[in-house]
Amino acid sequence: MSKEFEIAREFEVDATPQQVWDAVTTGTDGYLWPMEPPEPKVGGKGPFGSTVTVWDPPHRYTNRVEDVEGIAEQTANQLDYTIEPRDEGRRAWVRYVHSGIFVDDWDNQYDGAAKHTDFYMHTLREYLAHFAPRPAAFAAFDGPEASKAADALEVVARALGIGEGVAVGTSVRVQGPDAFDAVLDFRDPYFIGLRTDRSLTRIFGRNHWGHPVGISLHDFASEQDIEECEAQWQSWLNGVFNQP
């Protein structure tokens, strides 16, 4: 049954309103995934077939689409960003509202979207605090079928060397394709975030919603070959579940 939804989040961040505006309009590869920048006008073309309905830089941006491309479970989709200055413009207050209509499996779709929103908004803050306005090389991929298991994210966490007792903010020695030092910047039953001085690695426990575990890489050092890095991580993730 079709039903409307709304997911709203508010936060303050140590970034200027312009930096936030640039991140959500043209710098989405730094915290989310690469998107075609919106046409800078009301009525302009936005990402995923949307239309820009509000354009007031750097304060308000809204896009809306009535038939979401490639997502059978959803029809209408709207993203709304409100950005206000704080501390004489040295900081920003942000309100993000994701709304629309889910047409199938509403409770599961809403739960997944709400929890993903928390992780994406956290990653936006990490990007703004540590990397903006640097562009990112981006890659994203899923684990094998076995990573749909109920304990799949915990299996990945143990393979990384991040046990349940490791607190957010702790520096850890990560056992990925190669060992590296990182800060555990996010950890809950659904997601893991790792930050180095050059990258953000995001691990998605989508097994909780019937999908494989996913990983996204956001690399801010231009000398890195992101395709090679993706292949190494994909091989590692497959190996965690003993699959080629």
N, C-alpha and C positions, 0 to 999 in steps of 0.2 A: 504494500500500500504506500502511495506517495505521501510524504510528510515533510513539512518545512523544518529547517534546522538553523541554529545560530550559535556560533562559537566566538566569544569575545574575550580578548586578553588586553591588559594594560600593563605598562612598565615604564620605568625611567632608565636612561642609559647615558653613559659618559661619551656622548657624541653630539655634534651639532645637528639641528634639524636638517641642514643641507646634506650632511653625511648620511643620515637615515634615509632621506629622500632618494639620494643616489643609489643606496643599497637596494631599496625596494623597487626601484624603477629600472635601473641599468646594471646593477651589480649582483643580481640574484645568484650567479654562479658561486659567489663567495659563501653563501650560507644555505641555499636551497638547491637549485639546479639552473642551468642556463635557460633563460627565456628571451624571446624577442622583445626588445624594449617597446613600450607602448608609444603610439603616436601622440605627441605632446599637445593634445587638444581634446576638448569634449567632442565625442563622436568619432574619435580616432580608433584605430585598430589596437586592441590589447592582446595579451597572450591567450592561446587556446581558443581562438575564435571569438574572444570577448570584445566588447565595445567600452571605451572609456566614457564613463558617465559623469565623473567629477575630475577636474584637473586644475589644481590651485597650488602650484609649487611654492615653497616646500612644505605645505601644510595639509593638503588633502588630496587623496588619489583613490578613485573607485573604478573598478571595471566589473562588468556583468555580462554573462552569456546565458542564453535560454536553452541551449542544446549543447551540452559539454562534449567536446570531441574525444572519442575513444573511451568514454566512461559510461557503461551501460547502466550502472546503478544510480546515476544522478542526472537530473535535468538542469534546472536553473542553478547557477553558481555566481556568487558575488564576493569580491574581495574589497575591503574598505580600509584605508589607512588614514588615521588622523595624527598629525605630528605638531606638537606645540613646544616652544622654547622654555627652558628652565635655566636658572642661574645666569640671566642675561645672555642667553643663547649658547652658553658653554655646554649645556646638557639638553636632553630632549625627553619629553613625555610622549609615548606612543600608545595609541589605541588601535588594535587590529580586530576586525570583525569579518569572519568567514560565514556566509549564509547561503542558503539555497534550498534545494529539494532533493532528498534521497528517495529513490523509487523502489528500493529493494533492501531487505535485511537492515532496517533502519537502526536498531539498537547497536548492532555490530559496526555498521558504517559510522555512526556518530561517535562511538567509543574510540574507534581507531583514529578518526579525524581529530577529535579533541586531544588525545594523547600525542599525536604527531604534531599538532599545533604547538603544544608546550615545548616540545623538543626543537622544532624549527625556530620558534621565537627565542629560545635560549641560544641556539646557534647563531642567530642574527646578532644577538648581543655580544657573543664571543667574537664574531667577525668585526663588529664595529669597534670593540675595545682593543683588539690585538692586530688586525690586518687591514682595515679600511684605510685608503681606497684601493688597495692593491688588487688587481684582477686575479682570478683563480683559474688554474687548469682543473677541470672537473671530470670525474668518472663515477659511475654508479653501476652496480651489478648485484645479482642475487645468488644465494647459495643453492645447492642441489636440493632435490626433492626431500631428502632426509632432514633438511633444516626446517621443515614444517613441524617437526616434533614439538611436543609441549615444553620440553626442557632445552630446546635448541639454543636459545640465547645464553643460557648458563653454560652450555657446552662450549660455546665460542668464548665466553668470558674466562673460563678455566684455561682454555688453550692460549689465550692472550696473557695469562698470568695475573688476571685481575679477579681475585677471590671476593666473596661477599663482604668480607671485613674491610676492604679497601675503601677509605672515605673519599668523597668528592673533594678535590683540591690537592690530593696527594700526588707527588711525583712517583711514577712507576716505570719499571723496565718492562716494556711491552715485547712479547714474544710473537711478533707477526712474521711476515715473510723474511724479514731481518729484524734482529733485536734493535729497539730504539727507545730513547727516553721520552716520556710524555707526561703531561698533567691529565689526570682523570677529571675532566671538567663537568661530566654529567654521568649519573648512574641511577637507574631505577629498574624495576622489573621488565621494562619494555625497551630501553635504549641505553647505549653506551656512547659517551663522547670523549675523544682523546685530542689533546692540543699539543703541538710542538711549536717551536719558534718559526716554523715555515708552513704548517699545515693543520687542517682539521680533518679528523677521521671520525665518521659518524656510522654507528652500527645500529641497525633497526631490527628489533625483535618482532617482526611481522608474523612470526609463527603464532603469536597470540591471536591473530585474526585469520588464521588459515592459509598464510602465505609463507614463502621461504624467508629466512633471514636475509637482510640486505645490507650493503655497505656503500657509503658514498665517500669519495676522496675530494678534498678541496686543497689544492697545492698552490702556494703563493710564491714559490721559487721557480723562476722561469727555466732554469737549466734542467729540471726534471722532465723525463719523458713520461707523460701521464699514461700513455697506452701501455708502456712496459710496466709501470707501477700497477696498473689495473690488472694486467695479466698475472703478475706475481701474487697479488692479493687474491685474485680469483682462484688460482691454483692452491694457495694456502687454505682458503675457505672450503674448497672441495675436499682437501686433504683432512681437514678437521672432522669431516663426516665420512671419511674413508671412501670417497667417490672420485673418479677421474675427472 
